[in-house]
């Protein structure tokens, strides 16, 4: 029984942030975590929340160091503040990428005039970065991209996760 889980089905794709507009009143009032569903992550959420509060940011992104940053959105920070996003650069200035985990304050909705298709990484985070309202939390925990079937299978093996309920019994 999961009484706090609510399901919202988009009539049409709304991007990585557009659909949250419909949940605005339900999640407003306190910071909330948002995560992409195509990675596995092991992040200290308490430490991430400390950075979010310390920087008084509207958004905080969990950042992970990878050997191949040119395949991802690279984040450039000064101290804990995000200064720039560079999507899949040929010559990355950093090995830290957006891990797909965010801590967002309710003020995030002031940057979105939804409901409409909105990509948080392209439409909202660059604005927050320019305003100095976006923090970066560099974490040391595990992270794995599961965005393809090959990566998904490898992640399941490396993290020791069973593929289905039959294998679990």
C-alpha positions as CSV (number, residue, x, y, z in Angstrom):
1,X,0.0,0.0,0.0
2,X,1.5,3.3,-1.1
3,X,-1.0,6.0,-0.1
4,X,1.4,8.9,-1.0
5,X,1.9,7.9,-4.6
6,X,-0.1,9.7,-7.2
7,X,0.0,8.9,-10.9
8,X,-0.5,11.5,-13.6
9,X,-0.6,10.4,-17.3
10,X,0.3,13.1,-19.8
11,X,-2.1,13.3,-22.8
12,X,0.9,14.3,-24.9
13,X,4.6,14.5,-24.1
14,X,5.3,17.5,-21.8
15,X,9.1,17.2,-21.6
16,X,11.2,16.8,-18.4
17,X,9.3,19.5,-16.5
18,X,6.1,20.4,-18.3
19,X,3.9,17.8,-16.6
20,X,4.9,19.0,-13.1
21,X,2.7,22.0,-13.7
22,X,-0.3,19.7,-13.0
23,X,1.2,18.7,-9.6
24,X,2.2,22.3,-8.7
25,X,-0.4,22.7,-5.9
26,X,0.2,19.2,-4.5
27,X,4.0,19.6,-4.2
28,X,4.1,23.4,-3.5
29,X,5.1,24.6,-0.1
30,X,8.3,22.7,0.4
31,X,11.4,21.6,-1.5
32,X,11.0,18.3,-3.4
33,X,13.3,15.9,-5.2
34,X,12.8,15.1,-8.9
35,X,14.7,12.4,-10.7
36,X,15.0,11.1,-14.3
37,X,14.0,7.4,-14.6
38,X,16.8,6.2,-16.9
39,X,19.7,6.1,-14.4
40,X,20.5,4.3,-11.2
41,X,21.9,6.6,-8.5
42,X,23.3,6.3,-5.0
43,X,23.2,9.8,-3.5
44,X,23.3,11.2,0.0
45,X,20.1,13.2,-0.1
46,X,20.7,14.8,3.3
47,X,24.0,16.3,2.1
48,X,22.4,17.4,-1.1
49,X,19.7,19.2,1.0
50,X,22.4,20.9,3.1
51,X,24.0,22.4,-0.1
52,X,20.6,23.5,-1.3
53,X,19.8,25.3,2.0
54,X,23.3,26.8,2.3
55,X,23.2,28.3,-1.2
56,X,19.6,29.3,-0.9
57,X,19.1,28.0,-4.4
58,X,15.9,27.5,-6.4
59,X,17.4,24.3,-7.8
60,X,20.3,22.0,-6.9
61,X,21.6,19.4,-9.3
62,X,23.4,16.2,-8.2
63,X,26.6,16.1,-10.3
64,X,28.6,13.0,-11.0
65,X,32.1,12.7,-12.5
66,X,32.4,10.5,-15.6
67,X,35.2,9.5,-18.0
68,X,33.1,10.3,-21.1
69,X,31.5,13.7,-20.4
70,X,31.1,14.5,-24.1
71,X,28.2,12.0,-24.1
72,X,26.2,14.0,-21.6
73,X,25.2,17.5,-20.4
74,X,28.4,18.9,-18.8
75,X,28.0,21.3,-15.9
76,X,30.6,24.0,-15.0
77,X,30.6,25.1,-11.4
78,X,32.4,27.8,-9.4
79,X,32.3,26.5,-5.8
80,X,28.7,25.2,-5.3
81,X,27.1,27.4,-8.0
82,X,26.4,26.2,-11.5
83,X,27.7,28.7,-14.0
84,X,27.1,26.9,-17.3
85,X,25.5,23.9,-19.0
86,X,27.0,22.6,-22.2
87,X,25.1,19.8,-23.9
88,X,27.4,17.1,-25.3
89,X,30.5,19.2,-26.0
90,X,33.3,18.1,-28.2
91,X,35.9,19.4,-25.7
92,X,34.3,19.2,-22.3
93,X,35.7,21.8,-19.8
94,X,34.7,19.5,-16.9
95,X,34.1,15.8,-16.2
96,X,31.1,16.6,-14.1
97,X,27.7,15.9,-15.6
98,X,24.1,16.3,-14.7
99,X,23.2,13.0,-13.0
100,X,19.4,13.5,-13.5
101,X,18.6,14.2,-9.8
102,X,17.4,17.6,-8.7
103,X,16.3,19.2,-5.4
104,X,13.8,22.0,-6.3
105,X,12.3,24.8,-4.2
106,X,8.6,25.8,-4.9
107,X,9.9,29.0,-6.5
108,X,10.9,26.8,-9.5
109,X,7.3,27.3,-10.7
110,X,8.0,31.0,-11.1
111,X,10.3,30.0,-14.0
112,X,7.6,27.9,-15.8
113,X,4.5,29.3,-17.4
114,X,3.0,25.9,-18.1
115,X,1.3,23.6,-18.8
116,X,3.4,23.3,-21.9
117,X,6.3,21.3,-23.2
118,X,9.3,22.3,-21.1
119,X,12.8,20.8,-20.7
120,X,14.2,21.7,-17.3
121,X,17.7,21.2,-18.5
122,X,17.3,23.6,-21.5
123,X,14.5,25.9,-20.6
124,X,14.8,26.5,-16.8
125,X,18.3,25.6,-15.5
126,X,20.2,27.9,-17.8
127,X,18.1,30.8,-16.6
128,X,18.7,29.9,-12.9
129,X,22.4,29.5,-13.6
130,X,22.6,33.1,-15.0
131,X,20.8,34.4,-12.0
132,X,23.0,32.5,-9.6
133,X,20.1,30.5,-8.2
134,X,21.3,27.0,-9.3
135,X,23.6,24.9,-7.1
136,X,25.7,21.8,-7.9
137,X,26.2,18.9,-5.5
138,X,29.2,16.8,-6.5
139,X,28.5,13.3,-5.1
140,X,30.8,10.3,-4.8
141,X,28.1,7.6,-4.8
142,X,27.4,5.1,-7.6
143,X,25.7,6.3,-10.8
144,X,24.9,4.4,-14.0
145,X,23.2,5.5,-17.2
146,X,20.4,3.0,-18.1
147,X,19.2,4.8,-21.2
148,X,19.6,1.9,-23.6
149,X,18.8,-1.8,-23.2
150,X,22.5,-2.7,-23.2
151,X,23.2,-0.2,-20.4
152,X,20.1,-1.3,-18.5
153,X,21.3,-5.0,-18.6
154,X,24.8,-4.0,-17.5
155,X,23.4,-1.9,-14.6
156,X,21.2,-4.7,-13.4
157,X,24.3,-7.0,-13.4
158,X,26.6,-4.6,-11.7
159,X,24.1,-3.5,-9.1
160,X,23.0,-7.1,-8.4
161,X,19.3,-6.4,-9.2
162,X,17.0,-9.2,-10.3
163,X,15.3,-8.7,-13.7
164,X,11.9,-10.0,-12.7
165,X,9.9,-11.4,-9.8
166,X,10.5,-15.0,-10.8
167,X,14.2,-14.6,-10.4
168,X,13.7,-13.1,-6.9
169,X,11.9,-16.2,-5.5
